[in-house]
Amino acid sequence: MGEEKDQHFYNNIYSSSEKYKRRPEQIKYYYEVWCEGINRIKNCVSQEKHIIDLGCGPGHFASLLALHLDTLEKYEGYDFSEAAINMAKSLVGKDDRFKFYEQNLRDFDFPKKNNLVVTMYEFLEHISFDLELISKIPPGTWTVFSVPSYDSAGHVRWFDSLQEVKNRYERLIKIESVYTCKVKKNKIYLCMGRKVGFDRPEKLIQVGNKYKREKKLEVAIQIYYQNLEFNSKSYLSYQVLAEALAENGQLLESLAYFHQAITLNQKSAICHFLIGKTLFNYNLHYEATIYFKKALTIHPGLILASNYLEKAMLKLGKIES
């Protein structure tokens, strides 16, 4: 298992390897996976489809879509390798439904469309930010991805079993079907499911909390943002997002969401306390005392607020230690 590689590594691979210059049907194993993926998209998604293909490589999957998916409305392929994108454009040819973009996907944002399908073939094992990226997929979006059971140059992880795949991704994608392609003594796992949150949006907070406890704050924050879209009238939606933003070093954004929470629930002593605690942690001790006092006005018996108020006053030199 190696380190994440840059675009120069992949430019060299795509430019020098004869394998990637072949037609898709000539590429053993992967052709099987691509075709099975198309079949599953046909069976599960009835409306016209807008496909976002991340790590699209030299366009083999795209070229098969052009031939075999009649309901394809639009395709966008993304890869940070210039060589791969040029090869993909050449392979697919002039088809107005297809667009290819050279882009680093670390900061990728997904469009919010009902007919969106996200595909990621042999891509997630190459990036360190896989969970952060998947967390941005809109809830309910059909998602198809494949990952290997073996190591190779550029892999930052691989999966010894299907259970390992589920352990990593099933919090974010409700996997509904799996196809296993045998590659000699190894396997490629092709999974299809929907991004969590479409059936029970309230579960998004629970998912975000799990990632927050694991210190995967970027993932948690994305999940909390998505929860907010479904539960914009719940003060708790703003509060949990604000806490995560504060922990992630985003003080101003955090305070904005905390105040939204207070607007929805002005009698929440806990929310006032959490604002005070956030300000205290950023060494804004005077401002913190204001919120600790407000919390105690609402709930005089809130011991945490009393303790933190005393700490803040000590920092300000207002009481003897």
C-alpha atoms as a printed R data frame, in Angstrom:
    type eleno elety resid chain resno       x       y       z
1   ATOM     1    CA   MET     A     1   0.000   0.000   0.000
2   ATOM     2    CA   GLY     A     2   1.542   3.251  -1.125
3   ATOM     3    CA   GLU     A     3   0.968   6.969  -1.016
4   ATOM     4    CA   GLU     A     4  -1.524   9.001  -2.989
5   ATOM     5    CA   LYS     A     5   0.002   9.860  -6.374
6   ATOM     6    CA   ASP     A     6  -0.179  13.159  -8.243
7   ATOM     7    CA   GLN     A     7  -1.404  13.826 -11.780
8   ATOM     8    CA   HIS     A     8   2.100  13.497 -13.237
9   ATOM     9    CA   PHE     A     9   2.221   9.868 -12.137
10  ATOM    10    CA   TYR     A    10  -1.069   9.118 -13.884
11  ATOM    11    CA   ASN     A    11  -0.208  11.166 -16.958
12  ATOM    12    CA   ASN     A    12   2.815   8.921 -17.379
13  ATOM    13    CA   ILE     A    13   0.792   5.733 -16.779
14  ATOM    14    CA   TYR     A    14  -1.910   6.623 -19.290
15  ATOM    15    CA   SER     A    15   0.545   7.860 -21.899
16  ATOM    16    CA   SER     A    16   2.945   4.920 -21.720
17  ATOM    17    CA   SER     A    17   0.705   1.893 -21.118
18  ATOM    18    CA   GLU     A    18  -0.800   0.109 -24.122
19  ATOM    19    CA   LYS     A    19  -3.542  -1.280 -21.872
20  ATOM    20    CA   TYR     A    20  -5.322   2.061 -21.600
21  ATOM    21    CA   LYS     A    21  -5.201   2.644 -25.353
22  ATOM    22    CA   ARG     A    22  -7.317  -0.445 -26.079
23  ATOM    23    CA   ARG     A    23 -11.036  -0.560 -26.659
24  ATOM    24    CA   PRO     A    24 -12.972  -1.279 -23.431
25  ATOM    25    CA   GLU     A    25 -14.042  -4.762 -24.544
26  ATOM    26    CA   GLN     A    26 -10.346  -5.668 -24.841
27  ATOM    27    CA   ILE     A    27  -9.615  -4.860 -21.200
28  ATOM    28    CA   LYS     A    28 -10.184  -8.030 -19.228
29  ATOM    29    CA   TYR     A    29 -12.078  -7.926 -15.926
30  ATOM    30    CA   TYR     A    30 -12.752  -4.193 -16.040
31  ATOM    31    CA   TYR     A    31 -15.020  -4.619 -19.065
32  ATOM    32    CA   GLU     A    32 -17.079  -7.082 -17.045
33  ATOM    33    CA   VAL     A    33 -17.359  -4.608 -14.166
34  ATOM    34    CA   TRP     A    34 -18.296  -1.670 -16.419
35  ATOM    35    CA   CYS     A    35 -21.001  -3.643 -18.222
36  ATOM    36    CA   GLU     A    36 -22.449  -4.962 -14.972
37  ATOM    37    CA   GLY     A    37 -22.538  -1.411 -13.634
38  ATOM    38    CA   ILE     A    38 -24.512  -0.235 -16.668
39  ATOM    39    CA   ASN     A    39 -26.981  -3.108 -16.256
40  ATOM    40    CA   ARG     A    40 -27.580  -2.188 -12.630
41  ATOM    41    CA   ILE     A    41 -28.122   1.467 -13.485
42  ATOM    42    CA   LYS     A    42 -30.678   0.406 -16.107
43  ATOM    43    CA   ASN     A    43 -32.520  -1.786 -13.607
44  ATOM    44    CA   CYS     A    44 -32.596   0.653 -10.685
45  ATOM    45    CA   VAL     A    45 -32.933   4.132 -12.173
46  ATOM    46    CA   SER     A    46 -35.963   4.596 -14.398
47  ATOM    47    CA   GLN     A    47 -35.800   8.266 -15.381
48  ATOM    48    CA   GLU     A    48 -33.342   9.876 -17.771
49  ATOM    49    CA   LYS     A    49 -29.956   9.918 -16.164
50  ATOM    50    CA   HIS     A    50 -27.317  12.563 -15.498
51  ATOM    51    CA   ILE     A    51 -24.132  10.670 -14.689
52  ATOM    52    CA   ILE     A    52 -21.219  12.153 -12.762
53  ATOM    53    CA   ASP     A    53 -18.218   9.860 -13.296
54  ATOM    54    CA   LEU     A    54 -15.402  10.579 -10.838
55  ATOM    55    CA   GLY     A    55 -11.931   9.359 -11.747
56  ATOM    56    CA   CYS     A    56 -13.200   8.720 -15.262
57  ATOM    57    CA   GLY     A    57  -9.745   7.813 -16.609
58  ATOM    58    CA   PRO     A    58  -9.378   7.503 -20.395
59  ATOM    59    CA   GLY     A    59 -13.120   7.150 -21.018
60  ATOM    60    CA   HIS     A    60 -13.717   3.414 -21.308
61  ATOM    61    CA   PHE     A    61 -16.849   3.424 -19.158
62  ATOM    62    CA   ALA     A    62 -18.107   6.569 -20.900
63  ATOM    63    CA   SER     A    63 -17.741   4.974 -24.321
64  ATOM    64    CA   LEU     A    64 -19.801   1.989 -23.164
65  ATOM    65    CA   LEU     A    65 -22.508   4.287 -21.806
66  ATOM    66    CA   ALA     A    66 -22.731   5.963 -25.204
67  ATOM    67    CA   LEU     A    67 -23.486   2.584 -26.780
68  ATOM    68    CA   HIS     A    68 -25.625   0.876 -24.166
69  ATOM    69    CA   LEU     A    69 -27.534   3.413 -22.028
70  ATOM    70    CA   ASP     A    70 -30.382   4.820 -24.113
71  ATOM    71    CA   THR     A    71 -31.784   6.913 -21.260
72  ATOM    72    CA   LEU     A    72 -28.546   8.841 -20.728
73  ATOM    73    CA   GLU     A    73 -29.326  12.551 -20.724
74  ATOM    74    CA   LYS     A    74 -25.955  13.948 -19.734
75  ATOM    75    CA   TYR     A    75 -22.534  12.644 -18.730
76  ATOM    76    CA   GLU     A    76 -19.756  14.528 -16.939
77  ATOM    77    CA   GLY     A    77 -16.411  12.804 -16.511
78  ATOM    78    CA   TYR     A    78 -13.793  14.173 -14.120
79  ATOM    79    CA   ASP     A    79 -10.142  13.275 -13.720
80  ATOM    80    CA   PHE     A    80  -7.085  15.240 -12.670
81  ATOM    81    CA   SER     A    81  -4.930  13.607 -15.348
82  ATOM    82    CA   GLU     A    82  -4.701  15.711 -18.494
83  ATOM    83    CA   ALA     A    83  -3.608  12.657 -20.477
84  ATOM    84    CA   ALA     A    84  -6.675  10.697 -19.326
85  ATOM    85    CA   ILE     A    85  -9.081  13.490 -20.245
86  ATOM    86    CA   ASN     A    86  -7.566  13.895 -23.718
87  ATOM    87    CA   MET     A    87  -7.820  10.140 -24.299
88  ATOM    88    CA   ALA     A    88 -11.439  10.117 -23.102
89  ATOM    89    CA   LYS     A    89 -12.447  12.912 -25.462
90  ATOM    90    CA   SER     A    90 -10.825  11.089 -28.353
91  ATOM    91    CA   LEU     A    91 -12.426   7.741 -27.489
92  ATOM    92    CA   VAL     A    92 -15.987   9.034 -27.099
93  ATOM    93    CA   GLY     A    93 -15.813  11.404 -30.053
94  ATOM    94    CA   LYS     A    94 -18.406  14.034 -30.870
95  ATOM    95    CA   ASP     A    95 -21.407  13.350 -28.685
96  ATOM    96    CA   ASP     A    96 -23.045  16.419 -27.170
97  ATOM    97    CA   ARG     A    97 -24.201  14.457 -24.129
98  ATOM    98    CA   PHE     A    98 -20.601  13.930 -22.985
99  ATOM    99    CA   LYS     A    99 -18.325  16.461 -21.305
100 ATOM   100    CA   PHE     A   100 -14.919  15.772 -19.765
101 ATOM   101    CA   TYR     A   101 -13.149  17.970 -17.238
102 ATOM   102    CA   GLU     A   102  -9.605  18.001 -15.915
103 ATOM   103    CA   GLN     A   103 -10.100  18.681 -12.209
104 ATOM   104    CA   ASN     A   104  -8.701  17.815  -8.810
105 ATOM   105    CA   LEU     A   105 -11.662  16.275  -6.995
106 ATOM   106    CA   ARG     A   106 -10.604  17.159  -3.470
107 ATOM   107    CA   ASP     A   107 -12.822  20.257  -3.580
108 ATOM   108    CA   PHE     A   108 -15.523  18.866  -5.865
109 ATOM   109    CA   ASP     A   109 -19.149  19.906  -5.310
110 ATOM   110    CA   PHE     A   110 -22.058  17.897  -6.689
111 ATOM   111    CA   PRO     A   111 -25.017  19.422  -8.527
112 ATOM   112    CA   LYS     A   112 -28.362  18.917  -6.809
113 ATOM   113    CA   LYS     A   113 -30.501  17.075  -9.334
114 ATOM   114    CA   ASN     A   114 -33.100  14.345  -8.916
115 ATOM   115    CA   ASN     A   115 -31.812  12.236 -11.800
116 ATOM   116    CA   LEU     A   116 -28.179  12.225 -10.697
117 ATOM   117    CA   VAL     A   117 -26.169   9.000 -10.707
118 ATOM   118    CA   VAL     A   118 -22.599   9.050  -9.353
119 ATOM   119    CA   THR     A   119 -20.107   6.460 -10.603
120 ATOM   120    CA   MET     A   120 -16.611   5.777  -9.267
121 ATOM   121    CA   TYR     A   121 -14.807   2.852 -10.887
122 ATOM   122    CA   GLU     A   122 -11.451   1.855  -9.413
123 ATOM   123    CA   PHE     A   123 -11.072   5.345  -8.021
124 ATOM   124    CA   LEU     A   124 -11.748   5.415  -4.278
125 ATOM   125    CA   GLU     A   125  -8.728   3.241  -3.459
126 ATOM   126    CA   HIS     A   126  -6.463   5.878  -5.032
127 ATOM   127    CA   ILE     A   127  -7.478   8.843  -2.860
128 ATOM   128    CA   SER     A   128  -7.061   9.678   0.809
129 ATOM   129    CA   PHE     A   129 -10.208  11.863   0.896
130 ATOM   130    CA   ASP     A   130 -12.734   9.213  -0.171
131 ATOM   131    CA   LEU     A   131 -15.053   9.668   2.813
132 ATOM   132    CA   GLU     A   132 -15.018  13.451   2.534
133 ATOM   133    CA   LEU     A   133 -15.936  13.217  -1.154
134 ATOM   134    CA   ILE     A   134 -18.745  10.687  -0.677
135 ATOM   135    CA   SER     A   135 -20.162  12.731   2.199
136 ATOM   136    CA   LYS     A   136 -20.881  15.539  -0.299
137 ATOM   137    CA   ILE     A   137 -23.072  13.390  -2.561
138 ATOM   138    CA   PRO     A   138 -26.694  14.593  -2.234
139 ATOM   139    CA   PRO     A   139 -28.840  12.271  -0.062
140 ATOM   140    CA   GLY     A   140 -30.773   9.703  -2.047
141 ATOM   141    CA   THR     A   141 -28.427   9.806  -5.041
142 ATOM   142    CA   TRP     A   142 -27.810   6.455  -6.700
143 ATOM   143    CA   THR     A   143 -24.110   5.660  -6.434
144 ATOM   144    CA   VAL     A   144 -22.084   2.959  -8.180
145 ATOM   145    CA   PHE     A   145 -18.500   2.231  -7.163
146 ATOM   146    CA   SER     A   146 -15.940  -0.524  -7.510
147 ATOM   147    CA   VAL     A   147 -12.930  -1.250  -5.307
148 ATOM   148    CA   PRO     A   148 -10.281  -4.004  -5.398
149 ATOM   149    CA   SER     A   149  -9.099  -6.683  -2.983
150 ATOM   150    CA   TYR     A   150  -5.467  -6.207  -4.032
151 ATOM   151    CA   ASP     A   151  -2.685  -3.652  -3.834
152 ATOM   152    CA   SER     A   152  -1.203  -1.811  -6.794
153 ATOM   153    CA   ALA     A   153   0.838   1.297  -7.527
154 ATOM   154    CA   GLY     A   154  -1.109   4.330  -6.369
155 ATOM   155    CA   HIS     A   155  -3.446   2.463  -4.020
156 ATOM   156    CA   VAL     A   156  -3.777   4.019  -0.573
157 ATOM   157    CA   ARG     A   157  -6.007   1.136   0.552
158 ATOM   158    CA   TRP     A   158  -7.569  -2.100  -0.623
159 ATOM   159    CA   PHE     A   159 -10.203  -4.431   0.798
160 ATOM   160    CA   ASP     A   160  -9.614  -8.036   1.845
161 ATOM   161    CA   SER     A   161 -13.340  -8.758   2.003
162 ATOM   162    CA   LEU     A   162 -16.741  -7.353   1.134
163 ATOM   163    CA   GLN     A   163 -17.304  -6.750   4.831
164 ATOM   164    CA   GLU     A   164 -14.329  -4.378   4.864
165 ATOM   165    CA   VAL     A   165 -15.938  -2.456   1.997
166 ATOM   166    CA   LYS     A   166 -19.187  -2.195   3.936
167 ATOM   167    CA   ASN     A   167 -17.402  -1.218   7.136
168 ATOM   168    CA   ARG     A   168 -15.853   1.767   5.392
169 ATOM   169    CA   TYR     A   169 -18.670   2.985   3.165
170 ATOM   170    CA   GLU     A   170 -22.048   1.734   4.384
171 ATOM   171    CA   ARG     A   171 -22.534   4.582   6.838
172 ATOM   172    CA   LEU     A   172 -22.597   6.909   3.842
173 ATOM   173    CA   ILE     A   173 -24.043   4.695   1.107
174 ATOM   174    CA   LYS     A   174 -26.901   2.296   1.760
175 ATOM   175    CA   ILE     A   175 -25.523  -0.554  -0.364
176 ATOM   176    CA   GLU     A   176 -28.371  -2.427  -2.048
177 ATOM   177    CA   SER     A   177 -26.546  -4.752  -4.437
178 ATOM   178    CA   VAL     A   178 -23.047  -6.179  -4.859
179 ATOM   179    CA   TYR     A   179 -21.389  -7.912  -7.797
180 ATOM   180    CA   THR     A   180 -18.049  -9.662  -7.322
181 ATOM   181    CA   CYS     A   181 -15.708  -9.926 -10.296
182 ATOM   182    CA   LYS     A   182 -12.975 -12.533  -9.887
183 ATOM   183    CA   VAL     A   183  -9.538 -11.326 -10.979
184 ATOM   184    CA   LYS     A   184  -7.373 -14.466 -10.839
185 ATOM   185    CA   LYS     A   185  -6.883 -14.919  -7.072
186 ATOM   186    CA   ASN     A   186  -8.292 -11.490  -6.311
187 ATOM   187    CA   LYS     A   187 -11.621  -9.679  -6.576
188 ATOM   188    CA   ILE     A   188 -13.206  -6.426  -7.614
189 ATOM   189    CA   TYR     A   189 -16.291  -5.489  -5.595
190 ATOM   190    CA   LEU     A   190 -18.919  -3.553  -7.551
191 ATOM   191    CA   CYS     A   191 -21.449  -1.923  -5.227
192 ATOM   192    CA   MET     A   192 -24.599   0.043  -5.914
193 ATOM   193    CA   GLY     A   193 -26.714   1.921  -3.420
194 ATOM   194    CA   ARG     A   194 -28.117   5.276  -2.425
195 ATOM   195    CA   LYS     A   195 -26.523   8.027  -0.405
196 ATOM   196    CA   VAL     A   196 -27.900   7.913   3.138
197 ATOM   197    CA   GLY     A   197 -30.468  10.413   4.344
198 ATOM   198    CA   PHE     A   198 -33.195  10.040   1.738
199 ATOM   199    CA   ASP     A   199 -35.497   7.838   3.833
200 ATOM   200    CA   ARG     A   200 -34.870   9.032   7.396
201 ATOM   201    CA   PRO     A   201 -33.098  12.421   7.344
202 ATOM   202    CA   GLU     A   202 -32.957  12.534  11.149
203 ATOM   203    CA   LYS     A   203 -30.394   9.737  10.987
204 ATOM   204    CA   LEU     A   204 -27.938  12.120   9.349
205 ATOM   205    CA   ILE     A   205 -27.119  13.690  12.717
206 ATOM   206    CA   GLN     A   206 -26.308  10.249  14.107
207 ATOM   207    CA   VAL     A   207 -24.017   9.528  11.148
208 ATOM   208    CA   GLY     A   208 -22.331  12.913  11.535
209 ATOM   209    CA   ASN     A   209 -21.844  12.345  15.260
210 ATOM   210    CA   LYS     A   210 -20.056   9.050  14.601
211 ATOM   211    CA   TYR     A   211 -17.578  10.706  12.250
212 ATOM   212    CA   LYS     A   212 -17.116  13.595  14.680
213 ATOM   213    CA   ARG     A   213 -16.204  11.162  17.469
214 ATOM   214    CA   GLU     A   214 -13.651   9.623  15.115
215 ATOM   215    CA   LYS     A   215 -12.174  13.117  14.513
216 ATOM   216    CA   LYS     A   216 -13.203  13.032  10.830
217 ATOM   217    CA   LEU     A   217 -14.540  16.554  11.062
218 ATOM   218    CA   GLU     A   218 -14.717  17.367   7.352
219 ATOM   219    CA   VAL     A   219 -16.943  14.340   6.799
220 ATOM   220    CA   ALA     A   220 -19.113  15.177   9.819
221 ATOM   221    CA   ILE     A   221 -19.545  18.786   8.697
222 ATOM   222    CA   GLN     A   222 -20.736  17.766   5.239
223 ATOM   223    CA   ILE     A   223 -23.255  15.378   6.796
224 ATOM   224    CA   TYR     A   224 -24.504  18.097   9.161
225 ATOM   225    CA   TYR     A   225 -24.924  20.508   6.237
226 ATOM   226    CA   GLN     A   226 -27.035  17.922   4.429
227 ATOM   227    CA   ASN     A   227 -29.103  17.329   7.557
228 ATOM   228    CA   LEU     A   228 -29.764  21.066   7.693
229 ATOM   229    CA   GLU     A   229 -31.330  20.944   4.224
230 ATOM   230    CA   PHE     A   230 -33.901  18.430   5.502
231 ATOM   231    CA   ASN     A   231 -34.334  19.777   9.038
232 ATOM   232    CA   SER     A   232 -33.952  23.541   8.710
233 ATOM   233    CA   LYS     A   233 -36.532  24.248  11.421
234 ATOM   234    CA   SER     A   234 -34.748  22.235  14.094
235 ATOM   235    CA   TYR     A   235 -32.436  24.206  16.377
236 ATOM   236    CA   LEU     A   236 -30.431  21.014  16.951
237 ATOM   237    CA   SER     A   237 -29.493  20.921  13.244
238 ATOM   238    CA   TYR     A   238 -27.785  24.293  13.621
239 ATOM   239    CA   GLN     A   239 -26.279  23.472  16.998
240 ATOM   240    CA   VAL     A   240 -24.467  20.274  15.970
241 ATOM   241    CA   LEU     A   241 -23.130  21.948  12.825
242 ATOM   242    CA   ALA     A   242 -21.920  24.928  14.858
243 ATOM   243    CA   GLU     A   243 -20.093  22.673  17.326
244 ATOM   244    CA   ALA     A   244 -18.290  20.827  14.533
245 ATOM   245    CA   LEU     A   245 -17.320  24.045  12.762
246 ATOM   246    CA   ALA     A   246 -15.903  25.431  16.012
247 ATOM   247    CA   GLU     A   247 -13.868  22.283  16.550
248 ATOM   248    CA   ASN     A   248 -12.626  22.579  12.969
249 ATOM   249    CA   GLY     A   249 -11.299  26.104  13.555
250 ATOM   250    CA   GLN     A   250 -14.123  27.941  11.768
251 ATOM   251    CA   LEU     A   251 -15.165  30.310  14.556
252 ATOM   252    CA   LEU     A   252 -17.173  32.893  12.609
253 ATOM   253    CA   GLU     A   253 -19.177  30.265  10.735
254 ATOM   254    CA   SER     A   254 -19.728  28.435  14.009
255 ATOM   255    CA   LEU     A   255 -21.112  31.498  15.787
256 ATOM   256    CA   ALA     A   256 -23.453  32.240  12.889
257 ATOM   257    CA   TYR     A   257 -25.033  28.794  13.152
258 ATOM   258    CA   PHE     A   258 -25.148  28.922  16.953
259 ATOM   259    CA   HIS     A   259 -27.138  32.146  16.731
260 ATOM   260    CA   GLN     A   260 -29.510  30.536  14.237
261 ATOM   261    CA   ALA     A   261 -30.069  27.804  16.821
262 ATOM   262    CA   ILE     A   262 -30.824  30.380  19.515
263 ATOM   263    CA   THR     A   263 -33.258  32.160  17.196
264 ATOM   264    CA   LEU     A   264 -35.208  28.899  16.960
265 ATOM   265    CA   ASN     A   265 -34.935  28.082  20.668
266 ATOM   266    CA   GLN     A   266 -34.214  31.140  22.781
267 ATOM   267    CA   LYS     A   267 -34.719  29.208  26.021
268 ATOM   268    CA   SER     A   268 -31.984  26.656  25.335
269 ATOM   269    CA   ALA     A   269 -29.535  26.984  28.210
270 ATOM   270    CA   ILE     A   270 -27.305  24.340  26.612
271 ATOM   271    CA   CYS     A   271 -26.990  26.292  23.373
272 ATOM   272    CA   HIS     A   272 -26.015  29.473  25.244
273 ATOM   273    CA   PHE     A   273 -23.524  27.444  27.253
274 ATOM   274    CA   LEU     A   274 -22.014  25.915  24.092
275 ATOM   275    CA   ILE     A   275 -21.497  29.360  22.577
276 ATOM   276    CA   GLY     A   276 -19.771  30.424  25.772
277 ATOM   277    CA   LYS     A   277 -17.618  27.300  25.771
278 ATOM   278    CA   THR     A   278 -16.654  27.914  22.139
279 ATOM   279    CA   LEU     A   279 -15.640  31.501  22.898
280 ATOM   280    CA   PHE     A   280 -13.750  30.337  25.993
281 ATOM   281    CA   ASN     A   281 -11.804  27.797  23.932
282 ATOM   282    CA   TYR     A   282 -10.824  30.603  21.560
283 ATOM   283    CA   ASN     A   283  -9.595  32.663  24.555
284 ATOM   284    CA   LEU     A   284 -12.437  35.171  24.221
285 ATOM   285    CA   HIS     A   285 -13.077  35.044  27.935
286 ATOM   286    CA   TYR     A   286 -15.090  38.232  28.422
287 ATOM   287    CA   GLU     A   287 -17.489  37.343  25.602
288 ATOM   288    CA   ALA     A   288 -17.745  33.822  27.012
289 ATOM   289    CA   THR     A   289 -18.943  35.098  30.403
290 ATOM   290    CA   ILE     A   290 -21.919  36.797  28.726
291 ATOM   291    CA   TYR     A   291 -23.216  33.486  27.400
292 ATOM   292    CA   PHE     A   292 -22.454  31.540  30.564
293 ATOM   293    CA   LYS     A   293 -24.509  34.091  32.507
294 ATOM   294    CA   LYS     A   294 -27.359  33.830  29.974
295 ATOM   295    CA   ALA     A   295 -27.304  30.059  30.300
296 ATOM   296    CA   LEU     A   296 -27.506  30.344  34.092
297 ATOM   297    CA   THR     A   297 -30.359  32.838  33.854
298 ATOM   298    CA   ILE     A   298 -32.336  30.276  31.862
299 ATOM   299    CA   HIS     A   299 -31.221  27.299  33.959
300 ATOM   300    CA   PRO     A   300 -29.674  28.342  37.300
301 ATOM   301    CA   GLY     A   301 -28.731  24.764  38.124
302 ATOM   302    CA   LEU     A   302 -26.567  24.193  35.034
303 ATOM   303    CA   ILE     A   303 -23.332  23.174  36.772
304 ATOM   304    CA   LEU     A   304 -21.222  23.168  33.592
305 ATOM   305    CA   ALA     A   305 -22.095  26.812  32.969
306 ATOM   306    CA   SER     A   306 -21.234  27.699  36.578
307 ATOM   307    CA   ASN     A   307 -17.875  25.944  36.377
308 ATOM   308    CA   TYR     A   308 -16.930  27.544  33.075
309 ATOM   309    CA   LEU     A   309 -18.063  30.971  34.248
310 ATOM   310    CA   GLU     A   310 -15.727  30.629  37.211
311 ATOM   311    CA   LYS     A   311 -12.856  29.609  34.906
312 ATOM   312    CA   ALA     A   312 -13.529  32.576  32.614
313 ATOM   313    CA   MET     A   313 -13.629  34.993  35.542
314 ATOM   314    CA   LEU     A   314 -10.315  33.592  36.776
315 ATOM   315    CA   LYS     A   315  -8.798  34.175  33.346
316 ATOM   316    CA   LEU     A   316 -10.032  37.759  33.481
317 ATOM   317    CA   GLY     A   317  -8.654  38.209  36.996
318 ATOM   318    CA   LYS     A   318 -12.102  39.006  38.339
319 ATOM   319    CA   ILE     A   319 -11.923  36.473  41.200
320 ATOM   320    CA   GLU     A   320  -9.129  35.035  43.289
321 ATOM   321    CA   SER     A   321  -7.817  31.593  42.329
